[in-house]
Amino acid sequence: MHQSSGLPFVMKYIHYNASSRARPNDFEKLRHNTEFHNLLGYKLVTRQHSIYFSSEARKKVISLISKIDKELRIKRELYDKIF
C-alpha cells in the first residue's frame, strides 16, 4: 500500500506510543469503520500475494542452485580425470 493512501487514515485513527505500539483512539468506532476494513483487507491480500510470489521465487532459486551444483560436480570430476 502506498503511504499516501494509508498514512492519513492511520494518523487519524491510530495512536503510536513511544515504543511504536499502535493503539486505536476509539476501538469501537474503528471496529465498525468500513474504510478500516477495506484497508486491512487490501493489506492482507497484498501480503498473501507477496508471500506466494516470494516462496515461488525461493523454490526456483533453490532448483537453480541445485542444477549449478550438479554441473560443477560433473565438471570437477571431468577435470580430476584429465589431470
MITORTI-950340 format. One record per residue (C-alpha): residue number from 0; residue in three letters; x, y, z. Coordinates in steps of 0.1 Angstrom, whole numbers, plus 5000, padded with zeros to 4 digits. Layout:
BEGIN
  pos  code  east  north    up
  NUM   ALA     X      Y     Z
...
***
This chain:
BEGIN
  pos  code  east  north    up
    0   MET  5000   5000  5000
    1   HIS  5012   5035  4992
    2   GLN  5019   5056  5023
    3   SER  5000   5085  5007
    4   SER  4967   5065  5007
    5   GLY  4970   5047  5041
    6   LEU  4990   5070  5062
    7   PRO  4964   5097  5066
    8   PHE  4938   5071  5078
    9   VAL  4963   5056  5102
   10   MET  4973   5090  5116
   11   LYS  4936   5099  5121
   12   TYR  4925   5067  5140
   13   ILE  4957   5051  5154
   14   HIS  4980   5064  5182
   15   TYR  5016   5052  5184
   16   ASN  5033   5054  5218
   17   ALA  5070   5058  5225
   18   SER  5077   5021  5219
   19   SER  5059   5023  5185
   20   ARG  5030   5002  5196
   21   ALA  4998   5011  5179
   22   ARG  4965   5016  5197
   23   PRO  4932   5028  5182
   24   ASN  4920   5061  5195
   25   ASP  4884   5047  5197
   26   PHE  4883   5009  5192
   27   GLU  4845   5006  5188
   28   LYS  4844   5034  5162
   29   LEU  4874   5018  5143
   30   ARG  4859   4983  5145
   31   HIS  4828   4994  5126
   32   ASN  4847   5016  5101
   33   THR  4843   5003  5065
   34   GLU  4874   5022  5053
   35   PHE  4894   5005  5080
   36   HIS  4881   4970  5070
   37   ASN  4889   4978  5034
   38   LEU  4924   4989  5043
   39   LEU  4931   4958  5063
   40   GLY  4916   4936  5035
   41   TYR  4939   4952  5010
   42   LYS  4970   4948  5032
   43   LEU  4961   4911  5038
   44   VAL  4957   4903  5001
   45   THR  4989   4922  4993
   46   ARG  5009   4903  5019
   47   GLN  4994   4870  5008
   48   HIS  5004   4876  4972
   49   SER  5039   4887  4984
   50   ILE  5044   4855  5004
   51   TYR  5032   4834  4975
   52   PHE  5055   4850  4949
   53   SER  5084   4851  4974
   54   SER  5080   4813  4980
   55   GLU  5078   4806  4943
   56   ALA  5109   4826  4936
   57   ARG  5127   4808  4965
   58   LYS  5118   4774  4950
   59   LYS  5132   4785  4916
   60   VAL  5164   4797  4932
   61   ILE  5169   4765  4952
   62   SER  5163   4745  4920
   63   LEU  5188   4767  4901
   64   ILE  5214   4763  4928
   65   SER  5210   4725  4927
   66   LYS  5215   4725  4889
   67   ILE  5246   4746  4892
   68   ASP  5260   4724  4919
   69   LYS  5254   4693  4898
   70   GLU  5271   4709  4868
   71   LEU  5301   4720  4889
   72   ARG  5304   4685  4903
   73   ILE  5304   4670  4868
   74   LYS  5330   4694  4856
   75   ARG  5351   4689  4887
   76   GLU  5350   4651  4881
   77   LEU  5360   4655  4844
   78   TYR  5388   4679  4854
   79   ASP  5401   4654  4880
   80   LYS  5401   4626  4854
   81   ILE  5421   4647  4829
   82   PHE  5447   4659  4854
***
